[in-house]
Amino acid sequence: MKNALSWLDENLEMSICVVLMSVMTVLIFVQVIMRYVFSNSLSWSEELARYVFIWLIYLGISYGAKIRKHIKIDAAMKLFPASIRPYVTIVGDICFFLFAVYITITGYKYVGMQATFNKVSPALHIPYKYVFAAPMVGFCLVCYRQYQTIKYRIDCIKRGEEWTD
């Protein structure tokens, strides 16, 4: 059980993103072939590719948080004395964590609203609540990854080590 959880911790976002990217690529390729070779297009492939892309984006944000490569301004760090830069970085991580919590809560409310409206997509008849759940799920994973990052950085400060990003 511990090995499975460890594997999920290391590979969850990347594995899902690889599958989603593959599905999206195949869908778009098939649509292009259908349109230009057979002069007939599929009514559902563009819609599904769009929804897969949306999920790919939000899970990719979580993966970026996992590998600690989210947007930050390195030049601004040089404005601070070297002794407090680690603390400024942690404050930035906490701000990103709080933003992720906000998006998760707001996304949860929005998915709930979509569930009450019971709207479906035009071509595939997929309930919109599943499409609009992508930000909620992605940023919920970001919360977890940011928690891991903040804990790692605090542990590094306690041990007197520098972290790698």
C-alpha positions as CSV (number, residue, x, y, z in Angstrom):
1,M,0.0,0.0,0.0
2,K,2.8,2.4,0.9
3,N,4.5,1.7,-2.5
4,A,1.3,2.5,-4.3
5,L,0.8,5.8,-2.4
6,S,4.4,6.7,-3.0
7,W,4.1,6.0,-6.7
8,L,0.9,8.1,-6.9
9,D,2.7,10.9,-5.0
10,E,5.5,10.9,-7.5
11,N,3.6,10.2,-10.7
12,L,-0.1,11.1,-10.4
13,E,-0.2,14.4,-12.3
14,M,2.4,13.4,-14.9
15,S,0.7,10.2,-15.7
16,I,-2.7,11.8,-16.1
17,C,-1.2,14.6,-18.2
18,V,0.5,12.2,-20.5
19,V,-2.8,10.3,-21.1
20,L,-4.8,13.5,-21.6
21,M,-2.2,14.9,-24.0
22,S,-2.2,11.7,-26.0
23,V,-6.0,11.6,-26.1
24,M,-6.1,15.2,-27.2
25,T,-3.5,14.7,-29.9
26,V,-5.3,11.7,-31.3
27,L,-8.6,13.4,-31.3
28,I,-7.3,16.4,-33.2
29,F,-5.4,14.2,-35.6
30,V,-8.5,12.2,-36.4
31,Q,-10.5,15.4,-36.8
32,V,-8.0,16.7,-39.3
33,I,-7.9,13.5,-41.2
34,M,-11.7,13.3,-41.3
35,R,-12.0,16.9,-42.5
36,Y,-9.3,17.0,-45.1
37,V,-9.1,13.4,-46.4
38,F,-12.7,12.3,-46.1
39,S,-14.3,15.8,-46.4
40,N,-16.5,15.0,-43.4
41,S,-15.9,16.2,-39.8
42,L,-16.9,14.6,-36.5
43,S,-19.4,16.6,-34.5
44,W,-18.0,15.7,-31.2
45,S,-14.2,15.5,-31.5
46,E,-13.4,19.2,-31.1
47,E,-15.6,19.5,-28.1
48,L,-14.0,16.5,-26.4
49,A,-10.5,17.8,-27.3
50,R,-11.4,21.2,-25.7
51,Y,-12.6,19.6,-22.5
52,V,-9.5,17.3,-22.3
53,F,-7.3,20.4,-22.9
54,I,-9.0,22.2,-20.0
55,W,-8.4,19.3,-17.6
56,L,-4.8,19.1,-18.9
57,I,-4.2,22.7,-18.1
58,Y,-5.4,22.5,-14.5
59,L,-3.6,19.2,-13.8
60,G,-0.5,20.7,-15.4
61,I,-0.7,23.6,-12.8
62,S,-0.6,21.0,-10.1
63,Y,2.4,19.3,-11.7
64,G,4.2,22.7,-11.9
65,A,3.6,23.2,-8.2
66,K,4.9,19.7,-7.5
67,I,8.2,20.3,-9.2
68,R,8.3,23.9,-7.8
69,K,8.4,25.6,-11.1
70,H,5.4,28.0,-10.8
71,I,5.9,31.6,-11.8
72,K,8.1,33.7,-9.6
73,I,10.2,36.7,-10.1
74,D,13.9,35.8,-9.4
75,A,15.1,39.4,-10.1
76,A,12.9,40.6,-7.2
77,M,14.6,38.2,-4.8
78,K,17.9,39.9,-5.4
79,L,16.4,43.0,-3.7
80,F,16.3,41.2,-0.4
81,P,19.3,40.3,1.7
82,A,20.5,36.8,1.2
83,S,19.7,35.9,4.9
84,I,15.9,36.5,4.5
85,R,15.4,35.2,0.9
86,P,14.4,31.8,2.1
87,Y,11.7,33.3,4.3
88,V,10.4,35.5,1.4
89,T,10.2,32.4,-0.8
90,I,8.1,30.7,1.9
91,V,5.8,33.7,2.1
92,G,5.3,33.5,-1.6
93,D,4.6,29.8,-1.3
94,I,2.0,30.5,1.4
95,C,0.4,33.2,-0.8
96,F,0.2,30.7,-3.7
97,F,-1.3,28.1,-1.3
98,L,-4.0,30.6,-0.1
99,F,-4.8,31.4,-3.7
100,A,-5.2,27.7,-4.5
101,V,-7.5,27.3,-1.5
102,Y,-9.6,30.2,-2.7
103,I,-9.8,28.7,-6.2
104,T,-10.7,25.3,-4.8
105,I,-13.5,26.7,-2.6
106,T,-14.8,28.9,-5.4
107,G,-14.6,26.0,-7.9
108,Y,-16.6,23.8,-5.5
109,K,-19.3,26.4,-5.3
110,Y,-19.3,26.8,-9.1
111,V,-19.5,23.1,-9.7
112,G,-22.5,23.0,-7.2
113,M,-24.2,25.7,-9.2
114,Q,-23.6,23.8,-12.5
115,A,-25.0,20.6,-10.9
116,T,-28.3,22.4,-10.0
117,F,-28.6,23.9,-13.5
118,N,-28.1,20.4,-15.0
119,K,-26.7,21.8,-18.3
120,V,-25.0,19.5,-20.7
121,S,-22.5,20.1,-23.6
122,P,-24.1,20.4,-27.0
123,A,-22.4,17.5,-28.9
124,L,-21.5,15.0,-26.2
125,H,-24.2,15.8,-23.7
126,I,-21.5,15.7,-20.9
127,P,-22.8,17.5,-17.8
128,Y,-21.0,20.8,-17.5
129,K,-20.3,20.1,-13.8
130,Y,-17.6,17.7,-14.9
131,V,-16.0,20.2,-17.2
132,F,-16.1,22.9,-14.6
133,A,-14.7,20.6,-11.9
134,A,-11.2,20.9,-13.5
135,P,-10.2,24.1,-11.7
136,M,-11.5,22.7,-8.4
137,V,-9.6,19.3,-8.8
138,G,-6.5,20.9,-10.2
139,F,-6.2,23.5,-7.5
140,C,-7.1,21.0,-4.7
141,L,-4.0,19.1,-5.9
142,V,-2.1,22.4,-5.9
143,C,-3.0,22.9,-2.3
144,Y,-1.5,19.5,-1.4
145,R,1.6,20.1,-3.5
146,Q,2.1,23.6,-2.0
147,Y,1.7,22.1,1.5
148,Q,4.5,19.6,0.6
149,T,6.7,22.4,-0.7
150,I,6.2,24.6,2.3
151,K,7.0,21.7,4.6
152,Y,10.1,20.8,2.6
153,R,11.4,24.4,2.7
154,I,10.8,24.8,6.4
155,D,12.5,21.5,7.1
156,C,15.5,22.7,5.0
157,I,15.7,25.9,7.0
158,K,15.6,24.0,10.3
159,R,18.4,21.7,9.1
160,G,20.4,24.7,7.7
161,E,20.4,23.4,4.2
162,E,19.6,25.1,0.9
163,W,16.8,23.7,-1.2
164,T,16.9,22.9,-4.9
165,D,14.2,24.1,-7.3
